[in-house]
Amino acid sequence: MSGISPARPRVFTFDLGSFKIAALLDAVDVRDGLASAFAAGQSPAAVLELAVSNFIDQDRYEHCFIPTLIDTGSEKILFDTGCGDEDSSLLECLQALGLGPDDIDVVVITHGHPDHIGGLVRNGASVFSRARLVFGAAEFAFWTEGNAVRPARLANRDLFRRICTGLADRATFIAPGDEVVPGITAIDAAGHSAGLLAFLVESDGQQLLIWSDAFLHYVVSIQRPQWHADFDDDKEKAIETRKRLLGMAAEQRLLVAGHHMPFPGLGYVERTDHSFRWIPVSYQLNIRAPDASVTG
């Protein structure tokens, strides 16, 4: 078997009530610098202890990029558009479902970082040319006004303006508490970016929390939500958001979709003695009856 690259699925589908959901693996990076990325200022000993106790490498980590597609039966709604570069496979994932860009009715941008807006435009042309676009109003204003962008994000600001400003006439601008469509409601998740939105999806009594980039690593972000992540634009607000969403997910026993969790990016949050833990899906979504919920 030498010379054969590891095979992995790129599309994971399941039902949520009457909605059809698909997790789409746009790209995967293996990176160095677990501590510098997700545990800034923490001691090497603390990071090593957390890594060893969770059977992960103390330095290298896998970073997935997983947009979510929801088919409500009347509209197909895509949450984020991936990186949009030569390694991006979002369009191939859609093709595996028998879909093309013109089949998407709504594109929701959770926030304006490159791996979420990069697939909106290709060769200067809109990729999802038929879709209504949805931006968080605060997020759109943050990047277009550009007055409070930290130096590390200036290139991001320029990219956002280049890609998104010209699409504003096709866009709807929402705030936390607003509905994208019936059954999909925006939730404040600011911190990682100025106006990051999470979304609570509900159909026939079943719920899914799309938390996008509120959490960036399935161990560090969840078991140590108080640690600073280098990628977060407002680090203290990001901590507050993580703690709030962790409590919500654990108390309500929500199914969660995380953009950077290990593929398919789906799991549950368990409250432990002193923190929380990510419980990835196994077979739950394959056998759930339409009116069933996960119970003890």
PyMOL commands that set and color helices and strands:
alter all, ss='L'
color gray80, all
select helices_A, chain A and resi 34-38+44-53+90-96+101-103+114-120+137-145+151-170+220-223+235-251+284-287
alter helices_A, ss='H'
color red, helices_A
select strands_A, chain A and resi 11-16+19-24+27-31+61-65+68-71+76-79+106-109+121-122+125-126+132-136+171-174+179-181+184-188+197-203+206-212+255-258+266-271+276-280
alter strands_A, ss='S'
color yellow, strands_A
deselect
rebuild
show_as cartoon
